[in-house]
Amino acid sequence: MHFSRLISVACVLTSMAACVTLAPGADKVRITNVAADVATCTALGNIEVSRGAEGHVDLANAQAEFRNQTVDLGGNTAFETDAALGVPLEGIAYRCPH
C-alpha cells in the first residue's frame, strides 16, 4: 500500500488528532538511521515530533510531521535519532547532494 494512502487510512481510524498533510516535497524526504548516509550532508537543525499534553505522540501523524519538519528546514534527508514502533520521533534534518 502506498505510504500516503496508509497515512490516510490511519487518520480515518484514529480520533486522536487531525491528520497531518504532507508539505510539498515531504514525500521525497529520505529517512535513515545510518550515520554514514549523512556523512557528506549539511546539518540544518533538529526535528522533534510534537507531543500532547500528557507527552503522548500521535503515531498516525508522526512520520508526516517528521517529514514536514525536514522540508521546513530546507532538508531532503532526515537522520532518525529516536523512534517508536518504527515511526521516527526525533532526529536531524540534512541537505544531501543526491
C-alpha positions, 0 to 999 in steps of 0.5 A, spaced: 500 500 500 502 506 498 505 510 504 500 516 503 494 512 502 496 508 509 497 515 512 490 516 510 487 510 512 490 511 519 487 518 520 480 515 518 481 510 524 484 514 529 480 520 533 486 522 536 488 528 532 487 531 525 491 528 520 497 531 518 498 533 510 504 532 507 508 539 505 510 539 498 516 535 497 515 531 504 514 525 500 521 525 497 524 526 504 529 520 505 529 517 512 535 513 515 538 511 521 545 510 518 550 515 520 554 514 514 548 516 509 549 523 512 556 523 512 557 528 506 550 532 508 549 539 511 546 539 518 540 544 518 537 543 525 533 538 529 526 535 528 522 533 534 515 530 533 510 534 537 507 531 543 500 532 547 499 534 553 500 528 557 507 527 552 503 522 548 505 522 540 500 521 535 503 515 531 498 516 525 501 523 524 508 522 526 512 520 520 508 526 516 510 531 521 517 528 521 517 529 514 514 536 514 519 538 519 525 536 514 522 540 508 521 546 513 528 546 514 530 546 507 532 538 508 531 532 503 534 527 508 532 526 515 537 522 520 532 518 525 535 519 532 529 516 536 523 512 534 517 508 536 514 502 533 518 504 527 515 511 526 521 516 527 520 521 533 526 525 533 532 526 529 536 531 524 534 534 518 540 534 512 541 537 505 544 531 501 547 532 494 543 526 491 
